[in-house]
Amino acid sequence: MQVTKADKTIDWDALRAKNPETIGWLTIDGTNIDTQVVQTKDNNKYLYTAFDSSNDERGTPFLDMDYQWDTKSQNSVVYGHSTMHSGVQVMFDDLLNYVKDPTFIQKNVAITYNRLPELGGDGTWAIFAVLTVEAETDYRQIDFQEQEQFQSYYQGLNDSSTVKTDVTVAPWDEIITLSTCIFNTGLSDGRLAVIAKRVK
């Protein structure tokens, strides 16, 4: 299986032979985030299932089951575990750096989210917002009826961000939201969201 972080060479056939629910590969340089992304019809499946379908408390990062490919949803919401109560290191641990270190985003603003060619192909995404919120907060909307609704929604999230960037959001932008749990923040059921728009 060919997966190289530097040039993003991905053997999709080998990945899908191992797990036919593979839809992408997610990388953030400067972090340990370098992982396949799957999608299934049950958002609970990969919470405690490894990429090879074995039981694993670390789970596998997965795209929200409601993301539509035929009409191409505007927001790819990808879920993954961060710090486990057992202390086991997991794939989205390094997202916590965007909260712990205000300067971290300056050198780590880009996300690479590669997909099979027929699912959107390779892309670079620029982070514009980092949120620490309660789980029920509305930050995971996937589709929008109107462009104005989309821009208003994401401008609101941008205004609530714990970091500030010069990345702006336009009505036609494609978005990715990386979502994970966050603890010891004073929230009763905390979530961390790192949100970016596709720039190329």
Backbone as JSON, one array per atom type, in Angstrom:
{
  "sequence": "MQVTKADKTIDWDALRAKNPETIGWLTIDGTNIDTQVVQTKDNNKYLYTAFDSSNDERGTPFLDMDYQWDTKSQNSVVYGHSTMHSGVQVMFDDLLNYVKDPTFIQKNVAITYNRLPELGGDGTWAIFAVLTVEAETDYRQIDFQEQEQFQSYYQGLNDSSTVKTDVTVAPWDEIITLSTCIFNTGLSDGRLAVIAKRVK",
  "N": [[0.85, -1.19, 0.0], [0.68, 2.13, -0.97], [1.32, 4.99, 0.63], [2.3, 8.12, 1.06], [3.33, 10.73, 3.04], [4.61, 13.07, 2.25], [4.28, 13.49, -0.6], [1.71, 12.75, -0.96], [0.94, 10.39, -2.26], [-1.32, 7.97, -2.97], [-2.57, 4.73, -2.81], [-5.41, 3.95, -3.85], [-6.83, 1.69, -4.65], [-5.7, -0.39, -3.15], [-6.31, 0.46, -0.56], [-9.13, 0.42, -0.61], [-9.55, -2.22, -1.11], [-8.86, -3.29, 1.29], [-10.65, -1.99, 2.97], [-13.71, -1.29, 1.9], [-15.2, 0.93, 2.53], [-13.67, 3.16, 2.49], [-13.12, 6.58, 1.85], [-11.44, 8.74, 1.75], [-8.32, 10.52, 2.52], [-6.66, 12.02, 5.16], [-4.54, 14.66, 6.13], [-2.44, 16.64, 8.2], [0.22, 18.59, 8.03], [2.99, 18.93, 10.27], [1.79, 17.8, 12.37], [0.64, 14.71, 13.92], [-1.44, 13.79, 12.47], [-2.48, 11.82, 10.01], [-4.13, 10.0, 8.1], [-6.48, 7.5, 6.96], [-9.89, 8.05, 5.88], [-13.2, 7.11, 6.48], [-16.58, 6.21, 5.5], [-19.85, 5.38, 6.51], [-23.2, 4.06, 6.9], [-23.87, 4.37, 9.5], [-23.15, 6.35, 12.1], [-22.09, 5.52, 14.48], [-20.53, 3.28, 14.12], [-17.67, 3.41, 13.55], [-16.65, 4.53, 15.83], [-15.52, 2.82, 17.67], [-14.17, 1.02, 16.09], [-11.57, -0.29, 14.17], [-9.68, 0.49, 11.16], [-9.33, -1.89, 9.83], [-11.55, -3.27, 10.53], [-11.51, -4.51, 13.0], [-12.17, -4.64, 16.57], [-11.55, -1.68, 18.33], [-10.67, 0.73, 20.6], [-9.71, 3.18, 19.81], [-10.87, 3.8, 17.43], [-11.74, 4.98, 14.08], [-11.19, 7.77, 12.0], [-14.1, 9.3, 10.59], [-16.38, 10.22, 7.99], [-19.34, 12.15, 8.27], [-22.42, 10.4, 8.18], [-24.51, 11.56, 6.8], [-23.51, 13.06, 4.76], [-23.79, 13.87, 1.39], [-23.07, 12.5, -1.77], [-24.01, 12.55, -4.39], [-25.3, 14.99, -4.84], [-23.33, 16.53, -3.83], [-22.58, 17.56, -0.92], [-21.95, 20.55, 1.02], [-20.37, 20.78, 3.27], [-17.94, 18.84, 4.7], [-18.05, 16.88, 7.36], [-15.92, 15.51, 9.61], [-15.34, 13.08, 11.98], [-13.44, 12.2, 14.88], [-11.56, 10.55, 17.51], [-10.07, 12.27, 20.3], [-7.94, 12.77, 23.11], [-8.12, 9.89, 24.97], [-9.9, 8.49, 27.75], [-8.5, 6.42, 28.81], [-5.92, 7.09, 28.34], [-4.69, 6.39, 26.0], [-3.02, 7.18, 22.97], [-4.48, 8.87, 20.23], [-5.76, 9.52, 16.86], [-6.75, 12.22, 16.46], [-5.61, 13.7, 18.46], [-3.71, 15.79, 18.15], [-5.18, 17.93, 17.27], [-5.86, 19.33, 19.49], [-3.8, 21.05, 19.93], [-4.38, 23.4, 18.62], [-5.88, 24.78, 20.38], [-4.42, 24.82, 22.75], [-2.07, 26.22, 22.13], [-1.82, 29.37, 21.01], [-0.26, 30.23, 18.88], [0.08, 28.1, 17.24], [-1.48, 27.69, 14.95], [-0.39, 29.4, 13.1], [1.74, 28.19, 11.81], [0.56, 25.92, 11.0], [-1.75, 25.93, 9.29], [-2.85, 24.69, 7.12], [-4.78, 22.03, 5.76], [-4.62, 18.87, 4.3], [-6.8, 17.16, 2.35], [-7.45, 14.42, 0.77], [-9.33, 12.77, -1.72], [-10.91, 10.01, -3.44], [-10.67, 10.24, -6.99], [-13.21, 10.35, -8.29], [-14.74, 11.24, -6.23], [-14.15, 13.81, -5.64], [-11.45, 14.33, -5.57], [-8.0, 15.44, -4.9], [-7.25, 17.9, -2.39], [-6.4, 21.1, -0.93], [-6.9, 22.75, 2.13], [-7.72, 25.63, 3.99], [-7.52, 26.61, 7.31], [-10.0, 28.42, 9.03], [-11.41, 28.78, 11.36], [-11.57, 27.91, 14.82], [-13.24, 26.17, 17.22], [-14.42, 25.82, 20.57], [-16.89, 24.21, 22.1], [-20.16, 23.35, 23.47], [-21.54, 20.06, 23.02], [-24.07, 20.09, 21.82], [-24.12, 22.38, 20.32], [-24.69, 24.14, 17.28], [-22.71, 23.45, 14.9], [-22.26, 21.77, 12.85], [-23.61, 21.72, 10.43], [-24.44, 20.42, 7.27], [-25.54, 20.74, 4.7], [-26.98, 23.41, 2.7], [-29.66, 25.57, 1.87], [-29.57, 28.01, 0.57], [-27.09, 30.27, -0.74], [-26.62, 32.58, 0.71], [-27.49, 31.86, 3.24], [-25.58, 29.95, 3.88], [-23.2, 31.54, 3.96], [-23.79, 33.33, 6.04], [-24.07, 31.57, 8.17], [-21.48, 30.39, 8.42], [-19.93, 32.66, 8.76], [-20.79, 33.41, 11.24], [-19.76, 31.31, 12.81], [-17.06, 31.78, 12.37], [-16.78, 34.24, 13.66], [-17.02, 33.4, 16.27], [-14.74, 32.06, 16.74], [-11.79, 30.81, 18.41], [-9.36, 31.49, 17.45], [-7.84, 33.81, 15.17], [-7.74, 34.4, 11.73], [-6.68, 35.37, 8.39], [-8.27, 34.21, 6.57], [-11.05, 34.16, 4.56], [-14.6, 33.53, 4.12], [-16.62, 32.49, 1.47], [-19.8, 32.34, -0.33], [-19.79, 30.12, -2.09], [-17.87, 28.38, -1.21], [-16.27, 25.27, -0.38], [-16.33, 23.28, 2.5], [-14.54, 21.85, 5.27], [-14.97, 20.19, 8.33], [-13.4, 19.29, 11.21], [-14.08, 17.31, 13.88], [-14.0, 16.69, 17.37], [-13.9, 15.31, 20.73], [-13.39, 17.32, 23.68], [-11.77, 17.87, 26.76], [-11.71, 19.02, 30.24], [-12.22, 21.78, 30.07], [-14.14, 23.24, 31.24], [-16.54, 22.87, 30.08], [-19.58, 20.99, 29.89], [-20.0, 18.86, 28.16], [-17.83, 18.81, 26.09], [-16.81, 19.92, 22.81], [-14.4, 20.11, 20.23], [-13.87, 21.9, 17.33], [-12.31, 22.14, 14.26], [-12.22, 24.12, 11.54], [-12.19, 24.48, 8.05], [-11.68, 25.9, 4.75], [-11.82, 24.92, 1.3], [-9.08, 25.62, -0.71], [-7.57, 24.95, -2.9]],
  "CA": [[0.0, 0.0, 0.0], [1.51, 3.32, -1.09], [0.81, 6.22, 1.22], [3.46, 8.93, 1.42], [2.83, 12.01, 3.54], [5.24, 14.18, 1.56], [3.7, 13.77, -1.9], [0.31, 12.33, -0.92], [0.68, 9.29, -3.18], [-2.24, 7.06, -2.29], [-3.03, 3.59, -3.58], [-6.81, 3.82, -3.47], [-7.28, 0.31, -4.86], [-5.27, -1.19, -2.01], [-7.09, 0.88, 0.6], [-10.52, -0.02, -0.73], [-9.55, -3.67, -1.0], [-8.82, -3.57, 2.72], [-11.9, -1.48, 3.54], [-14.44, -0.65, 0.81], [-15.84, 2.17, 2.98], [-12.69, 4.25, 2.39], [-13.51, 7.67, 0.94], [-10.44, 9.81, 1.69], [-7.11, 10.49, 3.36], [-6.55, 13.33, 5.82], [-3.19, 14.95, 6.61], [-2.06, 17.99, 8.59], [1.66, 18.65, 8.26], [3.32, 19.5, 11.57], [1.05, 17.03, 13.38], [0.61, 13.27, 13.67], [-2.67, 13.46, 11.76], [-2.15, 11.27, 8.7], [-5.02, 8.86, 8.28], [-7.6, 7.25, 6.07], [-11.21, 8.47, 6.33], [-14.23, 6.18, 6.0], [-17.98, 6.64, 5.67], [-20.82, 4.3, 6.54], [-24.55, 4.54, 7.16], [-24.06, 4.4, 10.95], [-22.07, 7.15, 12.68], [-21.53, 4.87, 15.67], [-19.72, 2.11, 13.78], [-16.22, 3.59, 13.62], [-16.22, 5.08, 17.11], [-14.68, 1.82, 18.32], [-13.8, 0.04, 15.07], [-10.37, 0.06, 13.43], [-9.82, 0.5, 9.7], [-9.41, -3.28, 9.38], [-12.82, -3.77, 11.07], [-11.36, -5.1, 14.32], [-12.57, -3.78, 17.68], [-10.43, -0.83, 18.73], [-11.21, 1.92, 21.27], [-9.24, 4.39, 19.14], [-11.75, 4.07, 16.3], [-11.21, 5.43, 12.79], [-11.88, 9.0, 11.57], [-15.15, 8.98, 9.63], [-17.21, 11.29, 7.46], [-20.73, 12.04, 8.7], [-23.21, 9.54, 7.3], [-25.47, 12.36, 6.04], [-22.86, 13.72, 3.63], [-24.31, 13.35, 0.12], [-22.1, 12.57, -2.87], [-24.65, 12.8, -5.68], [-25.51, 16.44, -4.94], [-22.11, 17.11, -3.24], [-22.79, 18.41, 0.25], [-20.98, 21.65, 1.07], [-19.52, 20.66, 4.45], [-17.5, 17.48, 5.06], [-17.83, 16.8, 8.8], [-15.15, 14.31, 9.9], [-15.25, 12.86, 13.42], [-12.38, 11.31, 15.36], [-11.27, 10.67, 18.93], [-8.85, 12.86, 20.85], [-7.47, 12.12, 24.33], [-8.99, 8.86, 25.55], [-9.85, 8.41, 29.22], [-7.5, 5.4, 29.15], [-4.6, 7.63, 28.1], [-4.18, 5.91, 24.72], [-2.9, 8.23, 21.96], [-5.36, 8.65, 19.09], [-5.41, 10.29, 15.68], [-7.07, 13.64, 16.5], [-5.0, 14.34, 19.63], [-2.98, 17.01, 17.83], [-6.09, 19.06, 17.09], [-5.89, 20.09, 20.75], [-2.75, 22.09, 19.89], [-4.96, 24.66, 18.14], [-6.44, 25.44, 21.56], [-3.38, 24.97, 23.77], [-1.02, 27.14, 21.69], [-2.4, 30.35, 20.07], [0.6, 30.44, 17.7], [0.19, 26.85, 16.5], [-2.14, 27.8, 13.66], [0.42, 30.19, 12.19], [2.57, 27.28, 11.01], [-0.22, 24.71, 10.71], [-3.06, 26.41, 8.86], [-3.31, 23.93, 5.96], [-5.2, 20.64, 5.85], [-4.72, 18.15, 3.02], [-7.88, 16.16, 2.37], [-7.48, 13.77, -0.52], [-10.43, 11.85, -1.94], [-10.87, 9.35, -4.73], [-10.95, 11.22, -8.05], [-14.64, 10.48, -8.56], [-15.39, 11.82, -5.05], [-13.71, 15.19, -5.43], [-10.01, 14.46, -5.79], [-7.11, 16.0, -3.89], [-7.52, 19.3, -2.08], [-5.79, 21.78, 0.2], [-7.94, 23.49, 2.83], [-7.14, 26.61, 4.91], [-8.32, 26.73, 8.54], [-10.45, 29.78, 9.33], [-12.07, 28.87, 12.67], [-11.38, 26.86, 15.81], [-14.29, 26.37, 18.22], [-14.6, 24.92, 21.71], [-18.31, 24.42, 22.34], [-20.92, 22.21, 23.95], [-21.83, 19.11, 21.96], [-25.32, 20.39, 21.11], [-23.97, 23.6, 19.53], [-24.88, 23.93, 15.85], [-21.52, 23.74, 14.09], [-22.06, 20.62, 11.97], [-24.56, 21.7, 9.32], [-23.78, 19.84, 6.11], [-26.11, 21.29, 3.47], [-27.61, 24.72, 2.82], [-30.62, 25.84, 0.8], [-29.21, 29.22, -0.15], [-25.71, 30.7, -0.52], [-26.61, 33.59, 1.77], [-27.6, 31.13, 4.5], [-24.28, 29.36, 4.1], [-22.21, 32.54, 4.35], [-24.16, 33.84, 7.35], [-23.8, 30.5, 9.13], [-20.04, 30.23, 8.65], [-19.4, 33.9, 9.31], [-21.08, 33.34, 12.68], [-18.76, 30.42, 13.42], [-15.78, 32.48, 12.31], [-16.8, 35.27, 14.7], [-16.92, 32.73, 17.56], [-13.49, 31.29, 16.76], [-10.78, 31.14, 19.41], [-8.2, 32.0, 16.71], [-8.2, 34.71, 14.08], [-6.91, 34.28, 10.54], [-7.13, 36.24, 7.3], [-9.02, 33.37, 5.65], [-12.45, 34.59, 4.5], [-15.52, 32.51, 3.63], [-17.54, 32.95, 0.44], [-20.96, 31.46, -0.41], [-19.57, 28.92, -2.9], [-16.75, 27.61, -0.67], [-16.44, 23.94, 0.17], [-15.85, 23.34, 3.88], [-14.31, 20.63, 6.04], [-15.03, 20.39, 9.78], [-12.84, 18.18, 11.98], [-14.77, 17.39, 15.17], [-13.54, 15.74, 18.37], [-14.23, 15.69, 22.1], [-12.36, 18.05, 24.41], [-12.04, 17.75, 28.2], [-11.05, 19.96, 31.14], [-12.37, 23.15, 29.57], [-15.27, 23.84, 31.92], [-17.75, 22.5, 29.36], [-20.12, 19.74, 30.42], [-19.78, 17.84, 27.13], [-17.14, 19.69, 25.18], [-16.37, 19.54, 21.48], [-13.46, 20.96, 19.52], [-14.08, 21.87, 15.89], [-11.36, 22.85, 13.44], [-13.01, 24.3, 10.33], [-11.36, 25.02, 6.98], [-12.31, 25.94, 3.42], [-10.95, 24.43, 0.23], [-8.43, 26.71, -1.42], [-7.11, 24.43, -4.19]],
  "C": [[0.89, 1.24, 0.0], [0.81, 4.53, -0.49], [2.01, 7.01, 1.71], [3.01, 10.32, 1.81], [3.37, 13.17, 2.7], [4.54, 14.51, 0.24], [2.27, 13.28, -2.04], [-0.01, 11.28, -1.99], [-0.13, 8.23, -2.46], [-2.7, 5.97, -3.24], [-4.47, 3.3, -3.16], [-7.31, 2.39, -3.63], [-6.92, -0.57, -3.67], [-6.06, -0.83, -0.76], [-8.52, 0.34, 0.54], [-10.64, -1.54, -0.74], [-9.55, -4.08, 0.47], [-10.11, -3.12, 3.41], [-12.65, -0.71, 2.45], [-15.17, 0.63, 1.22], [-14.88, 3.35, 3.02], [-13.19, 5.31, 1.42], [-12.44, 8.76, 0.85], [-9.25, 9.55, 2.58], [-6.87, 11.9, 3.86], [-5.16, 13.51, 6.4], [-3.1, 16.4, 7.06], [-0.57, 17.96, 8.89], [1.94, 19.37, 9.57], [2.57, 18.83, 12.7], [1.2, 15.54, 13.07], [-0.64, 12.84, 12.91], [-2.35, 13.09, 10.32], [-2.9, 9.96, 8.59], [-6.06, 8.72, 7.18], [-8.89, 7.74, 6.73], [-12.23, 7.53, 5.69], [-15.6, 6.82, 6.13], [-18.87, 5.41, 5.62], [-22.18, 4.89, 6.86], [-24.86, 4.63, 8.65], [-22.89, 5.15, 11.57], [-21.46, 6.53, 13.92], [-20.51, 3.79, 15.34], [-18.23, 2.32, 14.06], [-15.75, 4.31, 14.89], [-15.26, 4.12, 17.81], [-14.33, 0.68, 17.36], [-12.59, 0.55, 14.31], [-10.63, -0.01, 11.93], [-9.97, -0.92, 9.16], [-10.63, -4.02, 9.93], [-12.69, -4.51, 12.4], [-11.85, -4.13, 15.39], [-11.37, -2.98, 18.17], [-11.0, 0.45, 19.34], [-10.76, 3.22, 20.62], [-10.11, 4.76, 17.94], [-11.01, 4.44, 15.03], [-11.92, 6.73, 12.41], [-12.89, 8.7, 10.45], [-15.93, 10.23, 9.25], [-18.65, 11.06, 7.89], [-21.56, 11.28, 7.67], [-24.17, 10.33, 6.42], [-24.84, 13.13, 4.88], [-23.32, 13.06, 2.34], [-23.3, 13.55, -1.01], [-22.76, 12.94, -4.19], [-24.89, 14.3, -5.9], [-24.35, 17.22, -4.32], [-22.43, 18.09, -2.11], [-21.67, 19.43, 0.37], [-20.0, 21.52, 2.22], [-19.22, 19.2, 4.74], [-17.17, 17.47, 6.56], [-17.16, 15.46, 9.11], [-14.95, 14.22, 11.41], [-14.07, 11.95, 13.74], [-12.15, 11.54, 16.84], [-10.05, 11.54, 19.17], [-8.6, 12.14, 22.17], [-8.5, 11.15, 24.92], [-8.85, 8.88, 27.07], [-8.79, 7.41, 29.67], [-6.07, 5.9, 28.95], [-3.97, 7.17, 26.8], [-4.12, 7.06, 23.72], [-3.76, 7.89, 20.75], [-5.15, 9.73, 18.04], [-5.68, 11.79, 15.78], [-6.51, 14.35, 17.73], [-4.4, 15.7, 19.29], [-3.89, 18.18, 17.48], [-6.15, 19.94, 18.33], [-4.84, 21.19, 20.77], [-3.3, 23.43, 19.42], [-5.6, 25.45, 19.28], [-5.34, 25.75, 22.57], [-2.38, 26.06, 23.42], [-1.59, 28.1, 20.66], [-1.56, 30.56, 18.81], [0.66, 29.2, 16.8], [-0.38, 26.97, 15.09], [-1.29, 28.56, 12.65], [1.28, 29.32, 11.28], [1.79, 26.05, 10.56], [-1.64, 25.08, 10.3], [-3.66, 25.55, 7.75], [-3.67, 22.49, 6.31], [-5.18, 20.06, 4.44], [-5.78, 17.08, 3.18], [-8.01, 15.61, 0.96], [-8.66, 12.81, -0.58], [-10.23, 11.13, -3.26], [-11.25, 10.35, -5.81], [-12.43, 11.43, -8.3], [-15.41, 11.08, -7.38], [-14.91, 13.23, -4.74], [-12.23, 15.42, -5.56], [-9.26, 15.1, -4.64], [-7.43, 17.47, -3.64], [-6.71, 19.81, -0.9], [-6.82, 22.73, 0.79], [-7.26, 24.4, 3.85], [-8.07, 26.8, 6.11], [-8.71, 28.2, 8.76], [-11.1, 29.9, 10.7], [-11.72, 27.66, 13.52], [-12.37, 27.13, 16.94], [-14.15, 25.37, 19.36], [-16.0, 25.2, 22.24], [-18.93, 23.19, 22.99], [-21.34, 21.35, 22.76], [-23.07, 19.48, 21.16], [-25.23, 21.66, 20.26], [-24.05, 23.28, 18.03], [-23.63, 24.37, 15.07], [-21.29, 22.68, 13.02], [-23.05, 20.57, 10.81], [-23.84, 21.32, 8.04], [-24.24, 20.48, 4.81], [-26.86, 22.59, 3.75], [-28.52, 24.96, 1.62], [-30.21, 27.02, -0.06], [-27.78, 29.62, 0.19], [-25.62, 31.72, 0.6], [-26.7, 32.93, 3.14], [-26.26, 30.52, 4.87], [-23.28, 30.4, 4.63], [-22.51, 33.1, 5.73], [-23.8, 32.83, 8.44], [-22.31, 30.43, 9.45], [-19.37, 31.52, 9.11], [-19.64, 33.94, 10.81], [-20.1, 32.44, 13.41], [-17.4, 31.1, 13.45], [-15.69, 33.53, 13.42], [-16.64, 34.67, 16.1], [-15.59, 31.98, 17.74], [-12.54, 31.76, 17.85], [-9.48, 31.63, 18.77], [-8.7, 32.93, 15.62], [-7.21, 34.53, 12.94], [-7.4, 35.28, 9.5], [-7.88, 35.45, 6.23], [-10.49, 33.77, 5.7], [-13.3, 33.48, 3.85], [-16.49, 33.14, 2.63], [-18.66, 31.93, 0.26], [-20.72, 30.15, -1.15], [-18.46, 28.02, -2.35], [-17.17, 26.22, -0.21], [-15.71, 23.89, 1.5], [-15.54, 21.93, 4.39], [-14.29, 20.99, 7.52], [-14.48, 19.13, 10.45], [-13.37, 18.32, 13.41], [-14.28, 16.3, 16.11], [-13.98, 16.21, 19.75], [-13.07, 16.47, 22.72], [-12.77, 18.07, 25.89], [-11.32, 18.85, 28.97], [-11.09, 21.4, 30.63], [-13.49, 23.89, 30.28], [-16.58, 23.57, 31.22], [-18.25, 21.17, 29.91], [-19.92, 18.58, 29.45], [-19.12, 18.53, 25.95], [-16.8, 19.08, 23.83], [-15.39, 20.59, 20.95], [-13.72, 20.8, 18.04], [-13.01, 22.73, 15.22], [-11.96, 22.91, 12.03], [-12.18, 25.02, 9.27], [-12.14, 25.07, 5.67], [-11.3, 25.48, 2.38], [-10.4, 25.61, -0.55], [-7.81, 26.26, -2.73], [-7.28, 22.93, -4.21]]
}
